[in-house]
Amino acid sequence: MSRKVTKAIFPVAGLGTRFLPATKSIPKEIMTLVDRPLIQYAIDEARAAGIKEFIFVTSRGKSALEDYFDSAPELEAALEQKGKTDLLETLRQTSMESGAIAYIRQQRPLGLGHAVWCARRLIADEPFAVILPDDVIAAETPCLQQMIEAYEGAGSKGCMVAAMEVPQERTSSYGILDVEEDMGALVSVRKMVEKPKAEEAPSNLAVIGRYILTPSVLDTLDAADRGAGGEIQLTDAIAREIETTQNVYGFRFRGQRFDCGSKAGFLQA
């Protein structure tokens, strides 16, 4: 089995209801943060980490997202004719080469675990990354690149989740790691607790939207029952990995994370 991480799943099927009415007509993922859509930050991070195959789990009404990554011959020709070479190069960086990108439709909103499961046939038997575009991370070395370097350094086995310290009173908003052994940037995980009460949280180390997962997680999702909120939870599948393999790690990334799934986080970013 190849242990090189070259595939990434981008779950982008959400309705973006927290940004209505803007998301009535455009997908949240192509809302502009400074000079680039949110999804472009995620793609750039994945490219820097060596990802070669990009799998988007979409839903009805996301055609504008697909169009964004297509070539624009008329616009490119107009920029070239006017000698706007810098803009032309910027535009070309948004295009994806044929065959590098795939779109899978999530027909029912059954949660993040279900969205990842929808891409199972394109993953086969390789480890893969999951990137949640809502989490924009400003870092000198892109977050996923840091994770893959650490993953390969640890022998390219098991699962890895990005983690960051949060105030104790905010642990109820995150999946929280129960740490078995703290090795600095890496921690081995005893279990994951989804949104615990602050006084019951096993640590203040929260999971955020970057994952490196093994194909066995997809097998677990295949048999998963619905969890919290009536959805198929990715954290439940990772928790099962901890139970069966004891081979799940948290990774303290270097950088600042912005929650662009909320209006306050978007403005802060």
Salt bridges, closest charged atoms under 4 A:
GLU29 OE1 - LYS62 NZ 2.88
ASP35 OD1 - ARG36 NE 3.94
ASP44 OD2 - ARG36 NH1 2.46
GLU45 OE2 - ARG210 NE 2.81
GLU76 OE1 - ARG92 NE 3.70
GLU126 OE2 - LYS7 NZ 3.45
ASP134 OD2 - LYS28 NZ 2.86
ASP135 OD1 - ARG257 NE 2.89
GLU152 OE2 - LYS4 NZ 3.15
GLU165 OE2 - ARG252 NE 3.01
ASP178 OD1 - ARG190 NH1 2.64
GLU180 OE1 - ARG190 NE 3.26
ASP182 OD2 - ARG252 NH2 2.91
GLU243 OE1 - ARG240 NH1 3.10
